[in-house]
């Protein structure tokens, strides 16, 4: 599931699009490359997000996640922007 998009469905960040960095039981570590960079990911309960069953468009990012390489904030923001640009979701914030 790492590398998939997740949309917050509850909390003050409702409607915000994230990328899943890691998953631990019922907790997901999420990043948006802006307010929540990969160095300080957001911890969110799995039941409070809608997981998009689509991998990232940029294969390089998926490979970096699989190889435990660092993702830059720009790469994350670009992937989320591409996802939103295709009319999948409007991002709040």
PDB file of N, CA, C and O in Angstrom, chain B, residues numbered from 101:
ATOM      1  N   UNK B 101       0.814  -1.181   0.000  1.00  0.00           N
ATOM      2  CA  UNK B 101       0.000   0.000   0.000  1.00  0.00           C
ATOM      3  C   UNK B 101       0.868   1.260   0.000  1.00  0.00           C
ATOM      4  O   UNK B 101       0.378   2.340  -0.329  1.00  0.00           O
ATOM      5  N   UNK B 102       2.116   1.141   0.354  1.00  0.00           N
ATOM      6  CA  UNK B 102       3.013   2.293   0.338  1.00  0.00           C
ATOM      7  C   UNK B 102       3.120   2.820  -1.087  1.00  0.00           C
ATOM      8  O   UNK B 102       3.268   2.056  -2.040  1.00  0.00           O
ATOM      9  N   UNK B 103       3.044   4.132  -1.209  1.00  0.00           N
ATOM     10  CA  UNK B 103       3.080   4.761  -2.517  1.00  0.00           C
ATOM     11  C   UNK B 103       1.707   5.084  -3.060  1.00  0.00           C
ATOM     12  O   UNK B 103       1.585   5.748  -4.090  1.00  0.00           O
ATOM     13  N   UNK B 104       0.663   4.621  -2.376  1.00  0.00           N
ATOM     14  CA  UNK B 104      -0.695   4.945  -2.800  1.00  0.00           C
ATOM     15  C   UNK B 104      -1.114   6.291  -2.243  1.00  0.00           C
ATOM     16  O   UNK B 104      -0.532   6.793  -1.281  1.00  0.00           O
ATOM     17  N   UNK B 105      -2.126   6.860  -2.859  1.00  0.00           N
ATOM     18  CA  UNK B 105      -2.698   8.102  -2.339  1.00  0.00           C
ATOM     19  C   UNK B 105      -3.686   7.768  -1.245  1.00  0.00           C
ATOM     20  O   UNK B 105      -4.297   6.699  -1.248  1.00  0.00           O
ATOM     21  N   UNK B 106      -3.840   8.692  -0.307  1.00  0.00           N
ATOM     22  CA  UNK B 106      -4.836   8.567   0.754  1.00  0.00           C
ATOM     23  C   UNK B 106      -5.466   9.943   0.941  1.00  0.00           C
ATOM     24  O   UNK B 106      -4.771  10.959   0.938  1.00  0.00           O
ATOM     25  N   UNK B 107      -6.779   9.967   1.102  1.00  0.00           N
ATOM     26  CA  UNK B 107      -7.503  11.213   1.290  1.00  0.00           C
ATOM     27  C   UNK B 107      -8.062  11.217   2.704  1.00  0.00           C
ATOM     28  O   UNK B 107      -8.757  10.286   3.110  1.00  0.00           O
ATOM     29  N   UNK B 108      -7.754  12.271   3.449  1.00  0.00           N
ATOM     30  CA  UNK B 108      -8.227  12.392   4.818  1.00  0.00           C
ATOM     31  C   UNK B 108      -9.740  12.568   4.818  1.00  0.00           C
ATOM     32  O   UNK B 108     -10.273  13.420   4.108  1.00  0.00           O
ATOM     33  N   UNK B 109     -10.424  11.764   5.614  1.00  0.00           N
ATOM     34  CA  UNK B 109     -11.878  11.824   5.699  1.00  0.00           C
ATOM     35  C   UNK B 109     -12.364  12.380   7.031  1.00  0.00           C
ATOM     36  O   UNK B 109     -13.566  12.559   7.225  1.00  0.00           O
ATOM     37  N   UNK B 110     -11.439  12.654   7.952  1.00  0.00           N
ATOM     38  CA  UNK B 110     -11.815  13.168   9.268  1.00  0.00           C
ATOM     39  C   UNK B 110     -10.696  14.039   9.812  1.00  0.00           C
ATOM     40  O   UNK B 110      -9.524  13.855   9.483  1.00  0.00           O
ATOM     41  N   UNK B 111     -11.081  14.987  10.647  1.00  0.00           N
ATOM     42  CA  UNK B 111     -10.101  15.854  11.283  1.00  0.00           C
ATOM     43  C   UNK B 111     -10.004  17.202  10.591  1.00  0.00           C
ATOM     44  O   UNK B 111     -10.725  17.482   9.633  1.00  0.00           O
ATOM     45  N   UNK B 112      -9.102  18.030  11.093  1.00  0.00           N
ATOM     46  CA  UNK B 112      -8.952  19.372  10.542  1.00  0.00           C
ATOM     47  C   UNK B 112      -8.374  19.375   9.134  1.00  0.00           C
ATOM     48  O   UNK B 112      -8.463  20.382   8.431  1.00  0.00           O
ATOM     49  N   UNK B 113      -7.791  18.272   8.720  1.00  0.00           N
ATOM     50  CA  UNK B 113      -7.216  18.162   7.381  1.00  0.00           C
ATOM     51  C   UNK B 113      -8.133  17.423   6.412  1.00  0.00           C
ATOM     52  O   UNK B 113      -7.674  16.925   5.384  1.00  0.00           O
ATOM     53  N   UNK B 114      -9.417  17.347   6.727  1.00  0.00           N
ATOM     54  CA  UNK B 114     -10.386  16.621   5.906  1.00  0.00           C
ATOM     55  C   UNK B 114     -10.321  17.100   4.453  1.00  0.00           C
ATOM     56  O   UNK B 114     -10.354  18.301   4.181  1.00  0.00           O
ATOM     57  N   UNK B 115     -10.229  16.145   3.528  1.00  0.00           N
ATOM     58  CA  UNK B 115     -10.170  16.439   2.109  1.00  0.00           C
ATOM     59  C   UNK B 115      -8.768  16.574   1.557  1.00  0.00           C
ATOM     60  O   UNK B 115      -8.594  16.674   0.342  1.00  0.00           O
ATOM     61  N   UNK B 116      -7.772  16.579   2.409  1.00  0.00           N
ATOM     62  CA  UNK B 116      -6.382  16.745   1.969  1.00  0.00           C
ATOM     63  C   UNK B 116      -5.852  15.414   1.419  1.00  0.00           C
ATOM     64  O   UNK B 116      -6.156  14.343   1.944  1.00  0.00           O
ATOM     65  N   UNK B 117      -5.062  15.508   0.363  1.00  0.00           N
ATOM     66  CA  UNK B 117      -4.491  14.318  -0.279  1.00  0.00           C
ATOM     67  C   UNK B 117      -3.077  14.104   0.247  1.00  0.00           C
ATOM     68  O   UNK B 117      -2.286  15.044   0.335  1.00  0.00           O
ATOM     69  N   UNK B 118      -2.771  12.867   0.592  1.00  0.00           N
ATOM     70  CA  UNK B 118      -1.456  12.477   1.089  1.00  0.00           C
ATOM     71  C   UNK B 118      -0.944  11.291   0.288  1.00  0.00           C
ATOM     72  O   UNK B 118      -1.679  10.675  -0.485  1.00  0.00           O
ATOM     73  N   UNK B 119       0.321  10.987   0.486  1.00  0.00           N
ATOM     74  CA  UNK B 119       0.926   9.763  -0.030  1.00  0.00           C
ATOM     75  C   UNK B 119       1.319   8.923   1.178  1.00  0.00           C
ATOM     76  O   UNK B 119       1.884   9.434   2.145  1.00  0.00           O
ATOM     77  N   UNK B 120       1.016   7.636   1.112  1.00  0.00           N
ATOM     78  CA  UNK B 120       1.328   6.726   2.216  1.00  0.00           C
ATOM     79  C   UNK B 120       2.805   6.358   2.170  1.00  0.00           C
ATOM     80  O   UNK B 120       3.297   5.829   1.174  1.00  0.00           O
ATOM     81  N   UNK B 121       3.503   6.646   3.265  1.00  0.00           N
ATOM     82  CA  UNK B 121       4.921   6.284   3.372  1.00  0.00           C
ATOM     83  C   UNK B 121       5.098   4.917   4.003  1.00  0.00           C
ATOM     84  O   UNK B 121       5.872   4.092   3.517  1.00  0.00           O
ATOM     85  N   UNK B 122       4.369   4.680   5.099  1.00  0.00           N
ATOM     86  CA  UNK B 122       4.471   3.412   5.830  1.00  0.00           C
ATOM     87  C   UNK B 122       3.112   3.065   6.412  1.00  0.00           C
ATOM     88  O   UNK B 122       2.238   3.920   6.560  1.00  0.00           O
ATOM     89  N   UNK B 123       2.956   1.782   6.739  1.00  0.00           N
ATOM     90  CA  UNK B 123       1.744   1.349   7.422  1.00  0.00           C
ATOM     91  C   UNK B 123       2.126   0.453   8.596  1.00  0.00           C
ATOM     92  O   UNK B 123       2.994  -0.412   8.487  1.00  0.00           O
ATOM     93  N   UNK B 124       1.454   0.686   9.716  1.00  0.00           N
ATOM     94  CA  UNK B 124       1.678  -0.082  10.935  1.00  0.00           C
ATOM     95  C   UNK B 124       0.314  -0.401  11.532  1.00  0.00           C
ATOM     96  O   UNK B 124      -0.360   0.496  12.038  1.00  0.00           O
ATOM     97  N   UNK B 125      -0.099  -1.645  11.482  1.00  0.00           N
ATOM     98  CA  UNK B 125      -1.395  -2.077  11.993  1.00  0.00           C
ATOM     99  C   UNK B 125      -2.493  -1.113  11.567  1.00  0.00           C
ATOM    100  O   UNK B 125      -2.875  -1.094  10.396  1.00  0.00           O
ATOM    101  N   UNK B 126      -3.007  -0.314  12.494  1.00  0.00           N
ATOM    102  CA  UNK B 126      -4.105   0.606  12.192  1.00  0.00           C
ATOM    103  C   UNK B 126      -3.649   2.041  11.959  1.00  0.00           C
ATOM    104  O   UNK B 126      -4.486   2.930  11.803  1.00  0.00           O
ATOM    105  N   UNK B 127      -2.350   2.285  11.934  1.00  0.00           N
ATOM    106  CA  UNK B 127      -1.821   3.641  11.766  1.00  0.00           C
ATOM    107  C   UNK B 127      -1.046   3.738  10.452  1.00  0.00           C
ATOM    108  O   UNK B 127      -0.250   2.863  10.110  1.00  0.00           O
ATOM    109  N   UNK B 128      -1.304   4.826   9.729  1.00  0.00           N
ATOM    110  CA  UNK B 128      -0.580   5.102   8.489  1.00  0.00           C
ATOM    111  C   UNK B 128       0.294   6.326   8.693  1.00  0.00           C
ATOM    112  O   UNK B 128      -0.097   7.261   9.392  1.00  0.00           O
ATOM    113  N   UNK B 129       1.477   6.329   8.088  1.00  0.00           N
ATOM    114  CA  UNK B 129       2.340   7.504   8.082  1.00  0.00           C
ATOM    115  C   UNK B 129       2.192   8.154   6.718  1.00  0.00           C
ATOM    116  O   UNK B 129       2.480   7.542   5.689  1.00  0.00           O
ATOM    117  N   UNK B 130       1.736   9.411   6.722  1.00  0.00           N
ATOM    118  CA  UNK B 130       1.378  10.114   5.499  1.00  0.00           C
ATOM    119  C   UNK B 130       2.231  11.357   5.295  1.00  0.00           C
ATOM    120  O   UNK B 130       2.690  11.973   6.257  1.00  0.00           O
ATOM    121  N   UNK B 131       2.437  11.719   4.033  1.00  0.00           N
ATOM    122  CA  UNK B 131       3.159  12.940   3.696  1.00  0.00           C
ATOM    123  C   UNK B 131       2.447  13.654   2.564  1.00  0.00           C
ATOM    124  O   UNK B 131       1.823  13.032   1.704  1.00  0.00           O
ATOM    125  N   UNK B 132       2.554  14.989   2.584  1.00  0.00           N
ATOM    126  CA  UNK B 132       2.026  15.778   1.477  1.00  0.00           C
ATOM    127  C   UNK B 132       3.116  16.663   0.874  1.00  0.00           C
ATOM    128  O   UNK B 132       2.855  17.403  -0.075  1.00  0.00           O
ATOM    129  N   UNK B 133       4.319  16.595   1.409  1.00  0.00           N
ATOM    130  CA  UNK B 133       5.431  17.364   0.873  1.00  0.00           C
ATOM    131  C   UNK B 133       5.368  18.842   1.204  1.00  0.00           C
ATOM    132  O   UNK B 133       6.224  19.614   0.771  1.00  0.00           O
ATOM    133  N   UNK B 134       4.360  19.244   1.966  1.00  0.00           N
ATOM    134  CA  UNK B 134       4.178  20.656   2.291  1.00  0.00           C
ATOM    135  C   UNK B 134       4.108  20.812   3.803  1.00  0.00           C
ATOM    136  O   UNK B 134       5.123  21.063   4.451  1.00  0.00           O
ATOM    137  N   UNK B 135       2.921  20.667   4.362  1.00  0.00           N
ATOM    138  CA  UNK B 135       2.764  20.787   5.814  1.00  0.00           C
ATOM    139  C   UNK B 135       3.323  19.574   6.558  1.00  0.00           C
ATOM    140  O   UNK B 135       3.774  19.682   7.698  1.00  0.00           O
ATOM    141  N   UNK B 136       3.284  18.432   5.900  1.00  0.00           N
ATOM    142  CA  UNK B 136       3.802  17.198   6.491  1.00  0.00           C
ATOM    143  C   UNK B 136       4.863  16.592   5.571  1.00  0.00           C
ATOM    144  O   UNK B 136       4.554  15.752   4.725  1.00  0.00           O
ATOM    145  N   UNK B 137       6.125  17.027   5.745  1.00  0.00           N
ATOM    146  CA  UNK B 137       7.199  16.481   4.908  1.00  0.00           C
ATOM    147  C   UNK B 137       7.524  15.037   5.310  1.00  0.00           C
ATOM    148  O   UNK B 137       7.108  14.591   6.380  1.00  0.00           O
ATOM    149  N   UNK B 138       8.254  14.310   4.478  1.00  0.00           N
ATOM    150  CA  UNK B 138       8.576  12.918   4.794  1.00  0.00           C
ATOM    151  C   UNK B 138       9.398  12.755   6.074  1.00  0.00           C
ATOM    152  O   UNK B 138       9.371  11.698   6.704  1.00  0.00           O
ATOM    153  N   UNK B 139      10.130  13.809   6.457  1.00  0.00           N
ATOM    154  CA  UNK B 139      10.925  13.725   7.681  1.00  0.00           C
ATOM    155  C   UNK B 139      10.046  13.720   8.933  1.00  0.00           C
ATOM    156  O   UNK B 139      10.428  13.165   9.963  1.00  0.00           O
ATOM    157  N   UNK B 140       8.865  14.342   8.838  1.00  0.00           N
ATOM    158  CA  UNK B 140       7.911  14.392   9.954  1.00  0.00           C
ATOM    159  C   UNK B 140       6.526  14.042   9.440  1.00  0.00           C
ATOM    160  O   UNK B 140       5.665  14.915   9.332  1.00  0.00           O
ATOM    161  N   UNK B 141       6.301  12.759   9.118  1.00  0.00           N
ATOM    162  CA  UNK B 141       5.017  12.380   8.523  1.00  0.00           C
ATOM    163  C   UNK B 141       3.865  12.470   9.519  1.00  0.00           C
ATOM    164  O   UNK B 141       4.061  12.434  10.734  1.00  0.00           O
ATOM    165  N   UNK B 142       2.670  12.587   8.972  1.00  0.00           N
ATOM    166  CA  UNK B 142       1.462  12.636   9.788  1.00  0.00           C
ATOM    167  C   UNK B 142       1.044  11.213  10.129  1.00  0.00           C
ATOM    168  O   UNK B 142       1.003  10.345   9.256  1.00  0.00           O
ATOM    169  N   UNK B 143       0.738  10.979  11.381  1.00  0.00           N
ATOM    170  CA  UNK B 143       0.208   9.691  11.801  1.00  0.00           C
ATOM    171  C   UNK B 143      -1.313   9.803  11.771  1.00  0.00           C
ATOM    172  O   UNK B 143      -1.889  10.705  12.378  1.00  0.00           O
ATOM    173  N   UNK B 144      -1.947   8.893  11.069  1.00  0.00           N
ATOM    174  CA  UNK B 144      -3.398   8.954  10.934  1.00  0.00           C
ATOM    175  C   UNK B 144      -3.954   7.544  11.024  1.00  0.00           C
ATOM    176  O   UNK B 144      -3.403   6.603  10.452  1.00  0.00           O
ATOM    177  N   UNK B 145      -5.054   7.415  11.750  1.00  0.00           N
ATOM    178  CA  UNK B 145      -5.734   6.140  11.876  1.00  0.00           C
ATOM    179  C   UNK B 145      -6.261   5.711  10.512  1.00  0.00           C
ATOM    180  O   UNK B 145      -6.814   6.523   9.771  1.00  0.00           O
ATOM    181  N   UNK B 146      -6.092   4.453  10.191  1.00  0.00           N
ATOM    182  CA  UNK B 146      -6.494   3.918   8.893  1.00  0.00           C
ATOM    183  C   UNK B 146      -7.978   4.147   8.614  1.00  0.00           C
ATOM    184  O   UNK B 146      -8.365   4.371   7.467  1.00  0.00           O
ATOM    185  N   UNK B 147      -8.799   4.093   9.639  1.00  0.00           N
ATOM    186  CA  UNK B 147     -10.240   4.263   9.407  1.00  0.00           C
ATOM    187  C   UNK B 147     -10.625   5.722   9.146  1.00  0.00           C
ATOM    188  O   UNK B 147     -11.779   5.998   8.817  1.00  0.00           O
ATOM    189  N   UNK B 148      -9.692   6.651   9.286  1.00  0.00           N
ATOM    190  CA  UNK B 148      -9.970   8.065   9.034  1.00  0.00           C
ATOM    191  C   UNK B 148      -9.485   8.535   7.673  1.00  0.00           C
ATOM    192  O   UNK B 148      -9.504   9.733   7.388  1.00  0.00           O
ATOM    193  N   UNK B 149      -9.047   7.600   6.824  1.00  0.00           N
ATOM    194  CA  UNK B 149      -8.611   7.961   5.479  1.00  0.00           C
ATOM    195  C   UNK B 149      -9.274   7.051   4.451  1.00  0.00           C
ATOM    196  O   UNK B 149      -9.644   5.913   4.740  1.00  0.00           O
ATOM    197  N   UNK B 150      -9.409   7.584   3.258  1.00  0.00           N
ATOM    198  CA  UNK B 150      -9.868   6.787   2.129  1.00  0.00           C
ATOM    199  C   UNK B 150      -8.635   6.493   1.291  1.00  0.00           C
ATOM    200  O   UNK B 150      -7.993   7.411   0.779  1.00  0.00           O
ATOM    201  N   UNK B 151      -8.305   5.228   1.151  1.00  0.00           N
ATOM    202  CA  UNK B 151      -7.120   4.832   0.405  1.00  0.00           C
ATOM    203  C   UNK B 151      -7.500   4.676  -1.061  1.00  0.00           C
ATOM    204  O   UNK B 151      -8.456   3.980  -1.404  1.00  0.00           O
ATOM    205  N   UNK B 152      -6.735   5.335  -1.907  1.00  0.00           N
ATOM    206  CA  UNK B 152      -6.973   5.249  -3.347  1.00  0.00           C
ATOM    207  C   UNK B 152      -6.180   4.054  -3.859  1.00  0.00           C
ATOM    208  O   UNK B 152      -4.966   3.979  -3.665  1.00  0.00           O
ATOM    209  N   UNK B 153      -6.854   3.136  -4.501  1.00  0.00           N
ATOM    210  CA  UNK B 153      -6.220   1.893  -4.950  1.00  0.00           C
ATOM    211  C   UNK B 153      -5.452   2.076  -6.257  1.00  0.00           C
ATOM    212  O   UNK B 153      -5.461   1.202  -7.124  1.00  0.00           O
ATOM    213  N   UNK B 154      -4.789   3.224  -6.384  1.00  0.00           N
ATOM    214  CA  UNK B 154      -4.028   3.534  -7.588  1.00  0.00           C
ATOM    215  C   UNK B 154      -2.619   3.925  -7.155  1.00  0.00           C
ATOM    216  O   UNK B 154      -2.448   4.747  -6.255  1.00  0.00           O
ATOM    217  N   UNK B 155      -1.618   3.340  -7.790  1.00  0.00           N
ATOM    218  CA  UNK B 155      -0.242   3.695  -7.451  1.00  0.00           C
ATOM    219  C   UNK B 155       0.098   5.057  -8.025  1.00  0.00           C
ATOM    220  O   UNK B 155      -0.633   5.599  -8.853  1.00  0.00           O
ATOM    221  N   UNK B 156       1.200   5.593  -7.581  1.00  0.00           N
ATOM    222  CA  UNK B 156       1.657   6.884  -8.075  1.00  0.00           C
ATOM    223  C   UNK B 156       1.944   6.817  -9.573  1.00  0.00           C
ATOM    224  O   UNK B 156       2.272   5.759 -10.110  1.00  0.00           O
ATOM    225  N   UNK B 157       1.815   7.946 -10.225  1.00  0.00           N
ATOM    226  CA  UNK B 157       2.076   8.009 -11.654  1.00  0.00           C
ATOM    227  C   UNK B 157       3.564   7.954 -11.943  1.00  0.00           C
ATOM    228  O   UNK B 157       3.969   7.445 -12.988  1.00  0.00           O
ATOM    229  N   UNK B 158       4.374   8.461 -11.052  1.00  0.00           N
ATOM    230  CA  UNK B 158       5.806   8.527 -11.262  1.00  0.00           C
ATOM    231  C   UNK B 158       6.443   7.256 -10.708  1.00  0.00           C
ATOM    232  O   UNK B 158       6.508   7.069  -9.493  1.00  0.00           O
ATOM    233  N   UNK B 159       6.908   6.393 -11.589  1.00  0.00           N
ATOM    234  CA  UNK B 159       7.493   5.116 -11.164  1.00  0.00           C
ATOM    235  C   UNK B 159       8.733   5.314 -10.310  1.00  0.00           C
ATOM    236  O   UNK B 159       9.049   4.478  -9.463  1.00  0.00           O
ATOM    237  N   UNK B 160       9.433   6.415 -10.530  1.00  0.00           N
ATOM    238  CA  UNK B 160      10.639   6.708  -9.760  1.00  0.00           C
ATOM    239  C   UNK B 160      10.313   6.843  -8.267  1.00  0.00           C
ATOM    240  O   UNK B 160      11.091   6.403  -7.421  1.00  0.00           O
ATOM    241  N   UNK B 161       9.185   7.440  -7.950  1.00  0.00           N
ATOM    242  CA  UNK B 161       8.785   7.608  -6.552  1.00  0.00           C
ATOM    243  C   UNK B 161       8.465   6.257  -5.928  1.00  0.00           C
ATOM    244  O   UNK B 161       8.866   5.987  -4.796  1.00  0.00           O
ATOM    245  N   UNK B 162       7.750   5.408  -6.654  1.00  0.00           N
ATOM    246  CA  UNK B 162       7.428   4.075  -6.139  1.00  0.00           C
ATOM    247  C   UNK B 162       8.705   3.296  -5.871  1.00  0.00           C
ATOM    248  O   UNK B 162       8.816   2.612  -4.854  1.00  0.00           O
ATOM    249  N   UNK B 163       9.668   3.395  -6.778  1.00  0.00           N
ATOM    250  CA  UNK B 163      10.940   2.698  -6.595  1.00  0.00           C
ATOM    251  C   UNK B 163      11.693   3.238  -5.387  1.00  0.00           C
ATOM    252  O   UNK B 163      12.301   2.470  -4.643  1.00  0.00           O
ATOM    253  N   UNK B 164      11.658   4.551  -5.186  1.00  0.00           N
ATOM    254  CA  UNK B 164      12.338   5.139  -4.032  1.00  0.00           C
ATOM    255  C   UNK B 164      11.701   4.665  -2.732  1.00  0.00           C
ATOM    256  O   UNK B 164      12.409   4.385  -1.764  1.00  0.00           O
ATOM    257  N   UNK B 165      10.378   4.574  -2.698  1.00  0.00           N
ATOM    258  CA  UNK B 165       9.700   4.079  -1.493  1.00  0.00           C
ATOM    259  C   UNK B 165      10.078   2.625  -1.226  1.00  0.00           C
ATOM    260  O   UNK B 165      10.321   2.249  -0.079  1.00  0.00           O
ATOM    261  N   UNK B 166      10.129   1.819  -2.260  1.00  0.00           N
ATOM    262  CA  UNK B 166      10.470   0.401  -2.107  1.00  0.00           C
ATOM    263  C   UNK B 166      11.918   0.242  -1.659  1.00  0.00           C
ATOM    264  O   UNK B 166      12.233  -0.666  -0.890  1.00  0.00           O
ATOM    265  N   UNK B 167      12.794   1.113  -2.131  1.00  0.00           N
ATOM    266  CA  UNK B 167      14.208   1.017  -1.802  1.00  0.00           C
ATOM    267  C   UNK B 167      14.597   1.804  -0.565  1.00  0.00           C
ATOM    268  O   UNK B 167      15.782   1.903  -0.246  1.00  0.00           O
ATOM    269  N   UNK B 168      13.612   2.372   0.147  1.00  0.00           N
ATOM    270  CA  UNK B 168      13.866   3.157   1.358  1.00  0.00           C
ATOM    271  C   UNK B 168      14.741   4.378   1.085  1.00  0.00           C
ATOM    272  O   UNK B 168      15.446   4.846   1.979  1.00  0.00           O
ATOM    273  N   UNK B 169      14.701   4.898  -0.145  1.00  0.00           N
ATOM    274  CA  UNK B 169      15.424   6.120  -0.473  1.00  0.00           C
ATOM    275  C   UNK B 169      14.605   7.332  -0.056  1.00  0.00           C
ATOM    276  O   UNK B 169      13.387   7.245   0.102  1.00  0.00           O
ATOM    277  N   UNK B 170      15.273   8.446   0.117  1.00  0.00           N
ATOM    278  CA  UNK B 170      14.599   9.678   0.517  1.00  0.00           C
ATOM    279  C   UNK B 170      13.808  10.258  -0.652  1.00  0.00           C
ATOM    280  O   UNK B 170      14.288  10.315  -1.784  1.00  0.00           O
ATOM    281  N   UNK B 171      12.597  10.682  -0.349  1.00  0.00           N
ATOM    282  CA  UNK B 171      11.780  11.398  -1.316  1.00  0.00           C
ATOM    283  C   UNK B 171      11.898  12.882  -1.027  1.00  0.00           C
ATOM    284  O   UNK B 171      11.916  13.293   0.133  1.00  0.00           O
ATOM    285  N   UNK B 172      11.979  13.683  -2.067  1.00  0.00           N
ATOM    286  CA  UNK B 172      12.017  15.124  -1.840  1.00  0.00           C
ATOM    287  C   UNK B 172      10.598  15.657  -1.768  1.00  0.00           C
ATOM    288  O   UNK B 172       9.668  15.058  -2.308  1.00  0.00           O
ATOM    289  N   UNK B 173      10.443  16.782  -1.100  1.00  0.00           N
ATOM    290  CA  UNK B 173       9.133  17.412  -0.993  1.00  0.00           C
ATOM    291  C   UNK B 173       8.597  17.770  -2.370  1.00  0.00           C
ATOM    292  O   UNK B 173       7.392  17.684  -2.606  1.00  0.00           O
ATOM    293  N   UNK B 174       9.470  18.169  -3.276  1.00  0.00           N
ATOM    294  CA  UNK B 174       9.052  18.546  -4.622  1.00  0.00           C
ATOM    295  C   UNK B 174       8.474  17.356  -5.382  1.00  0.00           C
ATOM    296  O   UNK B 174       7.481  17.501  -6.096  1.00  0.00           O
ATOM    297  N   UNK B 175       9.087  16.181  -5.234  1.00  0.00           N
ATOM    298  CA  UNK B 175       8.580  14.985  -5.901  1.00  0.00           C
ATOM    299  C   UNK B 175       7.197  14.623  -5.377  1.00  0.00           C
ATOM    300  O   UNK B 175       6.319  14.239  -6.149  1.00  0.00           O
ATOM    301  N   UNK B 176       7.004  14.743  -4.084  1.00  0.00           N
ATOM    302  CA  UNK B 176       5.717  14.414  -3.474  1.00  0.00           C
ATOM    303  C   UNK B 176       4.646  15.396  -3.936  1.00  0.00           C
ATOM    304  O   UNK B 176       3.554  14.997  -4.340  1.00  0.00           O
ATOM    305  N   UNK B 177       4.972  16.682  -3.871  1.00  0.00           N
ATOM    306  CA  UNK B 177       4.000  17.703  -4.289  1.00  0.00           C
ATOM    307  C   UNK B 177       3.635  17.549  -5.769  1.00  0.00           C
ATOM    308  O   UNK B 177       2.479  17.738  -6.147  1.00  0.00           O
ATOM    309  N   UNK B 178       4.612  17.210  -6.597  1.00  0.00           N
ATOM    310  CA  UNK B 178       4.360  17.025  -8.027  1.00  0.00           C
ATOM    311  C   UNK B 178       3.416  15.844  -8.261  1.00  0.00           C
ATOM    312  O   UNK B 178       2.503  15.941  -9.081  1.00  0.00           O
ATOM    313  N   UNK B 179       3.623  14.739  -7.555  1.00  0.00           N
ATOM    314  CA  UNK B 179       2.764  13.565  -7.718  1.00  0.00           C
ATOM    315  C   UNK B 179       1.333  13.877  -7.284  1.00  0.00           C
ATOM    316  O   UNK B 179       0.383  13.478  -7.957  1.00  0.00           O
ATOM    317  N   UNK B 180       1.171  14.586  -6.166  1.00  0.00           N
ATOM    318  CA  UNK B 180      -0.175  14.938  -5.688  1.00  0.00           C
ATOM    319  C   UNK B 180      -0.835  15.906  -6.666  1.00  0.00           C
ATOM    320  O   UNK B 180      -2.030  15.800  -6.939  1.00  0.00           O
ATOM    321  N   UNK B 181      -0.058  16.844  -7.189  1.00  0.00           N
ATOM    322  CA  UNK B 181      -0.591  17.813  -8.148  1.00  0.00           C
ATOM    323  C   UNK B 181      -1.073  17.107  -9.413  1.00  0.00           C
ATOM    324  O   UNK B 181      -2.136  17.437  -9.937  1.00  0.00           O
ATOM    325  N   UNK B 182      -0.299  16.134  -9.908  1.00  0.00           N
ATOM    326  CA  UNK B 182      -0.711  15.374 -11.090  1.00  0.00           C
ATOM    327  C   UNK B 182      -2.000  14.604 -10.815  1.00  0.00           C
ATOM    328  O   UNK B 182      -2.894  14.551 -11.659  1.00  0.00           O
ATOM    329  N   UNK B 183      -2.087  14.017  -9.644  1.00  0.00           N
ATOM    330  CA  UNK B 183      -3.285  13.267  -9.263  1.00  0.00           C
ATOM    331  C   UNK B 183      -4.507  14.182  -9.260  1.00  0.00           C
ATOM    332  O   UNK B 183      -5.558  13.824  -9.791  1.00  0.00           O
ATOM    333  N   UNK B 184      -4.366  15.351  -8.666  1.00  0.00           N
ATOM    334  CA  UNK B 184      -5.487  16.292  -8.572  1.00  0.00           C
ATOM    335  C   UNK B 184      -5.813  16.916  -9.923  1.00  0.00           C
ATOM    336  O   UNK B 184      -6.979  17.176 -10.220  1.00  0.00           O
ATOM    337  N   UNK B 185      -4.802  17.157 -10.734  1.00  0.00           N
ATOM    338  CA  UNK B 185      -5.004  17.780 -12.046  1.00  0.00           C
ATOM    339  C   UNK B 185      -5.863  16.904 -12.962  1.00  0.00           C
ATOM    340  O   UNK B 185      -6.600  17.415 -13.805  1.00  0.00           O
ATOM    341  N   UNK B 186      -5.763  15.599 -12.792  1.00  0.00           N
ATOM    342  CA  UNK B 186      -6.535  14.696 -13.631  1.00  0.00           C
ATOM    343  C   UNK B 186      -7.999  14.637 -13.218  1.00  0.00           C
ATOM    344  O   UNK B 186      -8.762  13.805 -13.710  1.00  0.00           O
ATOM    345  N   UNK B 187      -8.380  15.525 -12.314  1.00  0.00           N
ATOM    346  CA  UNK B 187      -9.794  15.611 -11.919  1.00  0.00           C
ATOM    347  C   UNK B 187     -10.205  14.593 -10.898  1.00  0.00           C
ATOM    348  O   UNK B 187     -11.399  14.395 -10.675  1.00  0.00           O
ATOM    349  N   UNK B 188      -9.254  13.937 -10.268  1.00  0.00           N
ATOM    350  CA  UNK B 188      -9.578  12.925  -9.278  1.00  0.00           C
ATOM    351  C   UNK B 188     -10.079  13.517  -7.980  1.00  0.00           C
ATOM    352  O   UNK B 188     -10.955  12.950  -7.326  1.00  0.00           O
ATOM    353  N   UNK B 189      -9.521  14.664  -7.604  1.00  0.00           N
ATOM    354  CA  UNK B 189      -9.875  15.224  -6.295  1.00  0.00           C
ATOM    355  C   UNK B 189      -9.415  16.655  -6.212  1.00  0.00           C
ATOM    356  O   UNK B 189      -8.328  16.984  -6.688  1.00  0.00           O
ATOM    357  N   UNK B 190     -10.215  17.513  -5.619  1.00  0.00           N
ATOM    358  CA  UNK B 190      -9.795  18.864  -5.310  1.00  0.00           C
ATOM    359  C   UNK B 190      -9.121  18.841  -3.958  1.00  0.00           C
ATOM    360  O   UNK B 190      -9.627  18.226  -3.019  1.00  0.00           O
ATOM    361  N   UNK B 191      -7.991  19.502  -3.849  1.00  0.00           N
ATOM    362  CA  UNK B 191      -7.242  19.520  -2.602  1.00  0.00           C
ATOM    363  C   UNK B 191      -7.571  20.793  -1.841  1.00  0.00           C
ATOM    364  O   UNK B 191      -7.540  21.893  -2.393  1.00  0.00           O
ATOM    365  N   UNK B 192      -7.886  20.621  -0.567  1.00  0.00           N
ATOM    366  CA  UNK B 192      -8.076  21.782   0.290  1.00  0.00           C
ATOM    367  C   UNK B 192      -6.737  22.127   0.921  1.00  0.00           C
ATOM    368  O   UNK B 192      -6.028  21.240   1.395  1.00  0.00           O
ATOM    369  N   UNK B 193      -6.393  23.373   0.931  1.00  0.00           N
ATOM    370  CA  UNK B 193      -5.146  23.797   1.582  1.00  0.00           C
ATOM    371  C   UNK B 193      -4.120  23.999   0.589  1.00  0.00           C
ATOM    372  O   UNK B 193      -2.993  24.358   0.930  1.00  0.00           O
TER     373      UNK B 193
END
